[in-house]
Amino acid sequence: MEVIYPCPRYNANGIDCPQLPPGETLDWNINAPIASNMVKLQPICKHAQPWPTPAAHWVAGNPVFVEFSTHGSPHDGGHCEWSLSYDHGKTFVVVYRKLSHCFYNEENQLVTNYTFTLPANVPNSDSAILMWSWVNAMGNREFYTNCADITISGSTSASFTGPQMTILNYPGYPEIPEFLGNYSVGLSYYENAPLVTVQAASESDIYQTMV
């Protein structure tokens, strides 16, 4: 699966994508996992260099929209999170979750877009990273991510505390098995995720990828 809006870094199939940074090329395999059966394939954001301009402008406290390609393989669902980083990818805090049955509704129909309310107290930022992450229910034990560069406005808060993004099926992190109909598999990692606090970025922040 792949996010197409807000356009992830270098996505060849994205909507309203910014211009590529100099020297970079479009990613035609952005729907591939970053790890498979605990073998590391790519870093956590896939591409370290951000878009030169934001892919979307979000307002704290307002509904926001994320769209996926309709041509992917949802692998019977699984656990999805949407998280924000204010320190160039070192720390990600969760702002929305769709656990167990990501990509499906209650009638077991495919869902390829999500609208959720961005917390009102997430800080403003000209350079936030939105990460979608997914642990698939069926198939090879994989971990998927897409990262989009966004701006956030409308907040009066300088910090936000929430669950840390959960990483599974990636080297150095726990591996969970196929769900095989048991959609509670791995939920304890999400339920017991430690809390982290993110703060509005400052010019003194130094770029450093998380993994």
KABELTA-V376314 format. One record per residue. SS is DSSP state (H for helix, E for strand, C for the rest). PHI is phi in radians with two decimals (none if undefined). OMEGA is omega in degrees with one decimal (none if undefined). Layout:
BEGIN
ss:SS phi:PHI omega:OMEGA
ss:SS phi:PHI omega:OMEGA
END
This chain:
BEGIN
ss:C phi:none omega:179.4
ss:C phi:-2.59 omega:171.0
ss:E phi:-1.33 omega:174.5
ss:E phi:-1.98 omega:172.9
ss:E phi:-2.62 omega:-7.0
ss:C phi:-1.06 omega:-171.8
ss:C phi:-1.09 omega:175.6
ss:C phi:-1.14 omega:-179.4
ss:C phi:-0.92 omega:171.3
ss:C phi:1.22 omega:-178.5
ss:E phi:-1.12 omega:-179.5
ss:C phi:-1.25 omega:-176.2
ss:C phi:-1.93 omega:-173.0
ss:C phi:-1.32 omega:179.0
ss:C phi:-1.83 omega:178.4
ss:C phi:0.92 omega:-177.7
ss:C phi:-1.36 omega:172.9
ss:C phi:-1.16 omega:176.8
ss:C phi:-1.22 omega:179.9
ss:C phi:-1.08 omega:171.3
ss:C phi:-1.11 omega:178.6
ss:C phi:-0.97 omega:176.2
ss:C phi:1.49 omega:-179.3
ss:C phi:-1.71 omega:178.9
ss:C phi:-2.20 omega:179.1
ss:C phi:-1.12 omega:179.7
ss:E phi:-1.77 omega:-179.7
ss:C phi:-1.55 omega:-179.7
ss:C phi:-2.11 omega:-175.2
ss:C phi:-1.21 omega:177.2
ss:C phi:-1.47 omega:179.5
ss:C phi:-1.37 omega:177.1
ss:C phi:-1.21 omega:173.9
ss:C phi:-1.53 omega:174.4
ss:E phi:-2.63 omega:179.2
ss:E phi:-2.46 omega:-177.4
ss:C phi:0.87 omega:174.6
ss:C phi:1.19 omega:174.1
ss:E phi:-1.71 omega:-177.8
ss:E phi:-1.25 omega:177.8
ss:C phi:-1.85 omega:-175.9
ss:C phi:-2.54 omega:173.6
ss:C phi:-1.19 omega:-167.0
ss:C phi:-1.04 omega:179.5
ss:C phi:-1.76 omega:-177.0
ss:C phi:1.22 omega:-178.6
ss:C phi:-2.22 omega:-174.0
ss:C phi:-1.41 omega:-176.1
ss:C phi:-1.35 omega:-179.2
ss:C phi:-1.28 omega:169.8
ss:C phi:-1.04 omega:177.3
ss:C phi:-1.23 omega:174.7
ss:C phi:-2.34 omega:-175.8
ss:C phi:-1.17 omega:178.1
ss:C phi:-1.51 omega:179.3
ss:E phi:-2.83 omega:176.0
ss:E phi:-2.08 omega:-178.7
ss:E phi:-1.92 omega:-179.7
ss:E phi:-2.06 omega:-179.6
ss:C phi:-1.01 omega:179.7
ss:C phi:1.50 omega:-177.9
ss:C phi:-1.85 omega:172.9
ss:E phi:-1.13 omega:177.5
ss:E phi:-2.22 omega:-169.6
ss:E phi:-2.22 omega:175.3
ss:E phi:-2.23 omega:-177.7
ss:E phi:-2.07 omega:177.9
ss:E phi:-1.94 omega:173.3
ss:C phi:-1.13 omega:177.7
ss:C phi:-1.52 omega:-174.6
ss:C phi:-1.83 omega:-178.2
ss:C phi:-1.52 omega:178.0
ss:C phi:-2.05 omega:-173.7
ss:C phi:-1.33 omega:172.8
ss:C phi:0.88 omega:177.5
ss:C phi:1.12 omega:177.2
ss:C phi:1.59 omega:-177.1
ss:E phi:2.29 omega:-175.0
ss:E phi:-1.86 omega:178.2
ss:E phi:-2.08 omega:172.5
ss:E phi:-2.36 omega:171.2
ss:E phi:-2.08 omega:-172.1
ss:E phi:-2.33 omega:179.7
ss:E phi:-2.10 omega:171.3
ss:E phi:-2.15 omega:177.1
ss:C phi:-1.97 omega:-177.2
ss:C phi:-2.13 omega:173.8
ss:C phi:1.14 omega:172.7
ss:C phi:1.72 omega:177.6
ss:C phi:-1.39 omega:-175.6
ss:C phi:-2.34 omega:176.8
ss:C phi:-2.14 omega:178.0
ss:E phi:-1.97 omega:-175.4
ss:E phi:-1.34 omega:174.8
ss:E phi:-2.02 omega:177.7
ss:E phi:-2.82 omega:177.8
ss:E phi:-2.32 omega:166.1
ss:E phi:-2.34 omega:-173.0
ss:C phi:-1.64 omega:176.1
ss:C phi:1.29 omega:-172.0
ss:E phi:-2.02 omega:175.8
ss:C phi:-0.99 omega:-179.0
ss:C phi:1.42 omega:177.3
ss:E phi:-2.36 omega:174.0
ss:C phi:-1.72 omega:-175.8
ss:C phi:-1.16 omega:177.2
ss:C phi:-1.62 omega:179.4
ss:C phi:1.12 omega:175.2
ss:C phi:-1.64 omega:-177.4
ss:E phi:-1.16 omega:176.8
ss:C phi:-2.04 omega:-179.4
ss:C phi:-2.12 omega:170.8
ss:E phi:-2.63 omega:-179.6
ss:E phi:-2.29 omega:171.5
ss:E phi:-2.09 omega:177.4
ss:E phi:-2.48 omega:-179.3
ss:E phi:-1.55 omega:175.8
ss:C phi:-1.23 omega:-178.9
ss:C phi:-0.90 omega:-176.2
ss:C phi:-1.19 omega:-175.3
ss:C phi:-1.82 omega:169.4
ss:C phi:-1.31 omega:-176.9
ss:C phi:-1.17 omega:170.6
ss:C phi:-1.19 omega:178.1
ss:E phi:-2.84 omega:171.3
ss:E phi:-1.63 omega:-173.7
ss:E phi:-2.61 omega:176.4
ss:E phi:-1.36 omega:173.9
ss:E phi:-1.93 omega:171.5
ss:E phi:-1.68 omega:176.2
ss:E phi:-2.01 omega:165.8
ss:E phi:-1.70 omega:178.3
ss:E phi:-2.26 omega:-172.2
ss:E phi:-2.62 omega:168.6
ss:E phi:-1.92 omega:-173.8
ss:E phi:-1.30 omega:-178.9
ss:C phi:-1.36 omega:-172.6
ss:C phi:-2.18 omega:173.6
ss:C phi:1.80 omega:178.0
ss:C phi:-0.93 omega:-179.5
ss:C phi:-1.35 omega:-169.1
ss:E phi:-2.27 omega:174.9
ss:E phi:-2.37 omega:-175.8
ss:E phi:-2.03 omega:172.7
ss:E phi:-2.56 omega:165.1
ss:E phi:-2.37 omega:179.4
ss:E phi:-2.10 omega:176.8
ss:E phi:-2.14 omega:178.8
ss:E phi:-1.61 omega:-175.9
ss:E phi:-2.35 omega:169.3
ss:E phi:-1.94 omega:178.7
ss:E phi:-2.29 omega:177.8
ss:E phi:-2.38 omega:173.9
ss:C phi:1.55 omega:-177.2
ss:C phi:-1.74 omega:172.6
ss:C phi:-1.97 omega:-177.3
ss:C phi:-1.75 omega:177.7
ss:C phi:-1.66 omega:-178.5
ss:E phi:-2.64 omega:178.7
ss:E phi:-2.56 omega:179.2
ss:E phi:-2.03 omega:178.6
ss:E phi:-2.88 omega:-179.5
ss:E phi:-1.14 omega:173.0
ss:E phi:-1.24 omega:176.6
ss:C phi:-0.98 omega:-179.8
ss:C phi:-1.55 omega:176.9
ss:C phi:-2.04 omega:179.4
ss:C phi:-2.39 omega:178.3
ss:C phi:0.99 omega:178.2
ss:C phi:-2.36 omega:-176.2
ss:C phi:-0.89 omega:-178.2
ss:C phi:1.62 omega:-179.5
ss:C phi:-2.21 omega:-177.9
ss:C phi:-1.11 omega:173.8
ss:C phi:-1.89 omega:175.1
ss:C phi:-2.01 omega:-175.6
ss:C phi:-1.38 omega:171.0
ss:C phi:-1.02 omega:-177.2
ss:C phi:-1.26 omega:179.6
ss:C phi:0.88 omega:178.0
ss:C phi:1.58 omega:179.9
ss:C phi:-1.76 omega:-172.7
ss:C phi:-1.46 omega:171.2
ss:C phi:-1.59 omega:179.9
ss:C phi:-1.01 omega:176.1
ss:C phi:1.40 omega:-176.2
ss:H phi:-1.09 omega:-178.2
ss:H phi:-1.08 omega:178.6
ss:H phi:-1.16 omega:178.6
ss:H phi:-1.33 omega:-178.5
ss:H phi:-1.13 omega:-177.9
ss:C phi:-1.83 omega:-179.9
ss:C phi:-1.08 omega:178.5
ss:C phi:-1.17 omega:176.0
ss:E phi:-1.46 omega:175.3
ss:E phi:-2.28 omega:178.2
ss:E phi:-2.03 omega:175.5
ss:E phi:-1.92 omega:-178.6
ss:E phi:-2.25 omega:176.6
ss:C phi:-0.96 omega:-175.8
ss:C phi:-1.19 omega:175.1
ss:C phi:-2.11 omega:-178.1
ss:C phi:-1.14 omega:-178.2
ss:C phi:-1.47 omega:178.7
ss:C phi:-1.06 omega:179.1
ss:C phi:-1.86 omega:-178.2
ss:C phi:-1.14 omega:176.5
ss:C phi:-2.75 omega:179.6
ss:C phi:-1.29 omega:-175.9
ss:C phi:-1.28 omega:-177.2
ss:C phi:-2.26 omega:none
END
